[in-house]
Amino acid sequence: MYSYEEVLNHYRRLLAEHPGEALTTGNGIAVLLDPRDGELVWGEFVGGPDVVDVTTLAEFDNNAWDEYSWDGETPEQTAADIHQPRFVMLPPHFAVPVLEKGKGLDSEPALG
């Protein structure tokens, strides 16, 4: 079982090992490094499991954490995202800066 900070540190490590990719979690979100500042963020998929909607990018919030797992998940489900990670490639133009976290890009609502 992992703490909130441990999970985020594992996400950072996994993403550092897979540049240009997003981690796909069991609860259907994308975990990635913000192309603007390298901070860990999450976002929703749109139109399929490989297109991240940049308008949904947000920082992680421990209010969605339930002692050893994300709300709605068991500790085993949360740990599975670390032990059996799944990744999707981000397109090269994903490096275009995000205007504000949670606001997305002006010209493209989704990248994929």
C-alpha positions in Angstrom: 0.0 0.0 0.0 1.2 3.5 -0.8 0.6 6.9 0.6 -0.6 9.8 -1.6 2.9 11.2 -2.0 4.4 7.8 -2.8 1.9 7.3 -5.6 2.7 10.7 -7.1 6.4 10.0 -6.8 6.0 6.6 -8.6 4.0 8.4 -11.3 6.8 10.9 -11.8 9.4 8.1 -11.9 7.4 6.1 -14.5 6.8 9.2 -16.7 10.5 10.1 -16.5 11.3 6.6 -17.8 8.8 7.1 -20.6 9.3 10.6 -22.1 6.6 11.7 -24.5 4.0 9.3 -23.0 1.1 9.5 -20.6 0.3 6.9 -18.0 -3.2 5.5 -18.3 -4.8 4.6 -15.0 -7.4 2.0 -14.2 -10.0 4.7 -13.4 -9.6 6.0 -16.9 -7.5 9.1 -16.5 -4.2 10.2 -18.1 -1.3 11.1 -15.9 1.3 13.2 -17.5 3.9 15.9 -17.0 2.6 19.4 -17.8 4.3 20.4 -21.1 4.7 24.0 -19.7 6.5 23.4 -16.4 7.0 19.6 -16.0 4.6 19.4 -13.1 2.5 16.2 -12.6 -1.0 16.7 -13.8 -4.0 14.5 -14.8 -6.5 14.8 -17.6 -9.4 13.0 -19.2 -9.4 11.1 -22.5 -11.7 12.2 -25.3 -12.7 10.3 -28.3 -10.7 7.2 -27.4 -8.1 5.9 -25.0 -5.2 7.7 -26.7 -6.4 11.3 -27.0 -5.9 13.5 -24.0 -8.3 16.5 -23.7 -5.9 19.3 -22.6 -8.8 21.4 -21.5 -9.2 19.0 -18.5 -5.6 19.1 -17.3 -5.5 19.7 -13.5 -3.1 19.3 -10.6 -3.5 16.4 -8.3 -5.5 17.0 -5.2 -5.3 14.9 -2.0 -9.0 15.4 -1.5 -9.5 12.6 -4.0 -7.3 10.3 -1.9 -8.7 7.8 0.5 -5.8 6.7 2.9 -4.2 4.2 0.5 -6.0 4.6 -2.8 -7.8 7.0 -5.1 -11.5 7.5 -4.2 -13.5 4.7 -5.8 -10.5 2.3 -6.0 -9.0 -0.3 -3.8 -5.4 0.0 -2.7 -4.7 -2.9 -5.1 -6.2 -1.1 -8.0 -4.1 2.0 -7.3 -1.0 -0.1 -6.9 -1.6 -1.9 -10.2 -1.2 1.4 -12.1 2.4 1.4 -10.7 3.3 -2.2 -10.9 1.6 -2.9 -14.3 1.7 0.6 -16.0 0.1 1.3 -19.3 1.2 4.2 -21.5 0.0 6.1 -24.5 2.2 8.1 -26.8 1.6 11.9 -26.8 1.9 13.6 -30.1 5.1 15.7 -30.7 3.0 18.9 -30.8 1.9 18.2 -27.2 4.8 20.4 -26.1 2.8 23.5 -27.1 2.4 25.4 -23.8 -0.8 25.1 -21.9 -2.2 28.6 -21.2 -3.3 27.9 -17.7 -3.7 24.7 -15.8 -7.2 23.5 -16.3 -7.8 25.9 -19.2 -6.1 24.0 -22.0 -4.8 25.2 -25.3 -6.4 27.9 -27.3 -6.2 26.3 -30.7 -6.6 22.6 -30.0 -9.2 21.1 -27.6 -7.6 17.7 -27.8 -4.3 16.1 -28.7 -3.9 12.7 -30.2 
